[in-house]
Amino acid sequence: MAEHGGMAEQAGMAEQGGMAQQGGMAEQGGMADAGGPDAVVPRPAATVMVVRDGTHPSAPLEVLLLRRNLRADFVAGAHVFPGGALDPGDGGPRVERLCRGLADGAASSVLGVGSGGLAYWVAAVRECFEEAGLLFACGADGGTVSFSDPRVAERFALHRAALNARERSFADVCESEGLWLCVDALHYFAHWITPVGSPRRYDTRFFVTAAPEGQTPAHDAGETISDAWVRPKDALDRHRAGEMELLLPTIRNLQAIGRFETAAGLLDAASAPGEIPTVVPKVVTVDGGLRVLLPGDPGYDDPRVGAEDPARAWERRRSG
């Protein structure tokens, strides 16, 4: 199930201050936490930007966004990409045998971890199915799973409900249907870690992939209450107009993919080898208000600029 980070509990880090869409890695040999022995350890997580070409004549690229339940206790109402924290069942020999085109050693090398890297790809595939109803898997014939047949769609809807109810594991579903996970269709794109001091922290790997043919996204009507294909520029414009709540990592990744006009152009660039920098925002207090610093911003590496505890700073702002 998805577990998205950020907003008031993290000092509201959208463009006015909001962060962490999800997270993942420290528990699998990743980055050390610089916040001291009492700092919250980031949870491993994965999220996926599903893209397609729409009908706009000059820039058809669209991305799938889900809206979080308005009653959620975390980032309620925010528009997010499908994703969430890693489950124990996302890694290990059983699920690794179900993956096509990418082995754990290669996946771990891409992420810069010692082992267990393939679990992030698996988590991204699983979360996308649980939250958005899209499944990146193929059958014994090598063809991508299609839900065009109503009987198949109904059967997989039951699988999805069982997964969300934690009645079955993702590996159970794949084995019962004779499926291979198309993890090689997902390209590693970005890496964000929630700031030190946040009450919930995530170490998130972002992926990008093309929407599977023969499938239509559908929010889960639980954690998410709507789904929409939107051009990155339009989503950012709606955010600036106060019509769509977006978290900082979502904003920055929309800006990044929005440089591409088509899904093919984006995926071609994303599939090219290259180093993915780790982004760890730093929340500081300036003149009584909160400010978010990113790597490369003036003062980010200045030891005299101490990281503020976002939760305490937020409470001071509310009470002040």
N, C-alpha and C positions, 0 to 999 in steps of 0.2 A: 504494500500500500504506500501511497505517496506520503512523504513527510517533507514539506517545503519550509524553508527557513525564512527569517527576516521580518521586518516591520517594527511595530511598537515594542515588541519584546526585545528587539535588537536596536533600539534607539531610532526606529523609523527610517531606515537607510535607503529609501528610494531616491529619486533625484533630490528630494528635500531631506533625504537620509533614510535608506532601506537596503537590506542585503540578503544574502544567502538564500538561494533558491533551494538547494539541497546540499549534500556534501559527501565526502568519502575519502579515506585513504590511511589516516594515521593508524587505524587498527590493523592495517595490512602492511606495515613496514614503510609508511610514508613519512611526510614531513614532521619534524619534531615540533611540539607546541612550545612557543617562546613565552607563554604567559605564566610560568611558574608552576609549582606543584599543585596549586589549587585551581588552575585553569581548566575549563571544560575541554575535554578531548574531542576533536571533531569526529563526527560519524561518517563513515564511507557512504557515498551515494552517487547516483548517476542520473542524468537527465538527457532527453533526446529532442532535438529540433527536427520535426518531420516537415519536409518541404515538398512543394509541387509547383507546377506552372499554372497560373490562373488565366484570366481572359484579358488582362490589361495589355494593350498593344505594344508598349515600349518596355515595361518592366513587369513581367507576369509572375515573378517569384512570389509565392505565398508560403506562410508557415502556420502550423497548427498551434493555437493557443487554447488552453482550458481555463475556465474561471473557477476559482476555489469557492467552496460553499460559504455563504455569508455568515453562517453560524459556526464556522470552524474556529478552533481556539488558536489557530496559527495562520497568519497571512490571509485572513478571511477576505473574500472578494477580489483578491489579486488574480491577474491573468498570468498563467505560467505555462511552461513547457511540460509535457508528461515526464514524470520522474520521481525518484524518492530514494530512501535509504536502502542499502544492500541488505538482503536476507541471508542467513547462513546457507540456505539451499541454492544460492546463486553461484557458489563455488564448489570445487571438489570434483573428483574423477567422474562421478555419475553424470553431472550436467555437462562437464567438459566433453564427454563422449557424444553429446547431442549437438555440439557446435560445429558449424561448417565454415571452412576457409580461414580459421584463426585458432592457433593453439595458445595455451596459457603462457608459454615461454615468450612467444612473440608479443602477445598482448601486454605482458608485464614489462617487457623491454620498451614498448611504446610509451607506457605510463611512467617508466622510471622506478618501478617497484621490484622487489626481489622475486615475488611470486604472487599468485592470486589475482593478477590483473584482468584475466578473462571474466571474472565475476562482475566487473563493471559493465561490460557489454551485455552479459546475461541480464543483469538488473535493469538496464535500459530497455531491453526487449520485453521483459516481464512487466515492468511498470507501464510501458506503452499499451500493452494488451489490457492490463487491469484497469487503467484509467481512461484510455481513449478507444479501446476496442480494436486496435490495429495490431496485427501479429506478423512479425517478420520471421516467417518460417516456411519451409518447403517440405513437400511430401517425398515419397520414395522415387517418384518420377523426376524429381528435381525442379518441379514447377512450384511457384509461390502459392501458398494457400489462398484460395478464393472463397469468399462468402456469398458469391452470386447465387448459389443454390440455396433457397430458403431453408432446406433441411440441414445443410451444413452450417448455415448461419445460426440456426436455433441450437444446434449441438454445441457450437463454440460459445454461444451466449451462456449456456449452462456451465461450461468449463470456466468461463470468466467469473460467473457468480460464485462458483465453488472456490476459486482462487481468492476472490475478495472476502469471502467468508472464512478463509483459512481452513477450508475443509479438505483441500488437495494441495499438493505442491506443483510448481511449474513443471518439474521433471515428470511427475505423474501424468500430467496432461499431454506432454510431448510424447512420452513413451506409449500412451494408450492410443494416440492418433498416428503413430509412426512418423513423427516430424523431426526435422533437423532445424536448428536455429540458424537463421541467416545473419550471424554476427558480422560476417565480412561486408555486409551492406551498410554498417554503421561506421562512420569515420570520426575519430577523436578530434575535437575542435577547440575546447577551452577547459581551463582548470581554475576554479574559484574556491577559496576557503573563507568561511565566516570569520569576522574579526575576533581577536582575543578580547575577552570580557563579556561576550554575548552569552546569555543563559542557555541558548541552544546553538551548537556549532556543527557545521557540515563541511566536509571536504569533497567537493563535487566535481565530477568529470562530465563535461558536456560533449555530446555526440550530435552528428547531423546525418540524415538519411533521407532518401526519397520515399514518398508515400507508396505503399504496396498497391498494386492493381487489384481490382476485384474486391476491395474493402472500403467501407465508409466509416469514418470516425464517429464515435458516439460517447459522450461523457458518461461517467458511471452513475450519475444522479445521486451520489452520496458525498464523496469528498469534492467532486466537481459538479457544477450545475449548468454549464454550457460549454460548447466547443465551437470554434470558428476558424476558418481559413482567412488569413489577413496578410496583406503586404506589410513588410517590416516598416516602411515609411508611414503607412497609414496608422499602424499601431502606435508608433512614436508620436505622431501628430495628435492622436486621440489622448495619449498620456499627457502631453503638454497642455491640452485643452481641459484636462481634469475629467475626461470621460472614461479612461481606462487606467486602472492601477497596475503599475509594473514595478518590479523589484530591480535593484541596480544591476545584478548580473543579467537579468532578462533584457534590460535596456541596452547594455553594452553588447550583448550577443546579437540583438536585433540590428544594432548599428553595424556590426561586423558582417552579418549575412546580407544586409541591405545594400552593400556595395556591389552585389552581383545581380544582374538582371534576370537570370534564369536559374532554375534548379540544376541543370546540367553544368553550368559554369561554376556554381558554388561547389557542387560535389566533386568536380574535377580538381578544383583547387584544394579542397579538404582532403582528398585522397593522396596528395603529394606529400612525401616525407618532410618533416620539419619539426623543430622544437616548439613545444607549447609552453608558454610561460605560466607560472603560478601567480594568481592575483589574490593578494590578501589585503583587503581594505583596512584602513586604520581610522578609527573614530576618535576625534579629538574635540576638546571644548575651546572655542574661540569667542571671546567677548560674550560669554554666557550662553552661546549657542553651539550646536553640534555641527561639525564639519567632517566630511568623509574625504580622506586622502587615499589615493591610489598610487601604486608604484610609479615613480617618475614625477609625481607632484612635488612642488617645493615643500620642504619640511618633512616629507615622508620618512627619510632616513636620518633626520636630525634627532639625536638621542635626547635633546632637551625638550622635544615635543612628545610628551607622554601620551600613551593610548588611554582614552577615557573608558570607564566601564559603561557601555551603552545603556544597560538597564537602569543603573543609578542616575545617569545623566538625564535619561528620559523622565524618570520620576521627579527629578528636581525641576525640570521644565514644566511638568504638569502641576506641581505644587507651588511653583513660583509665580 
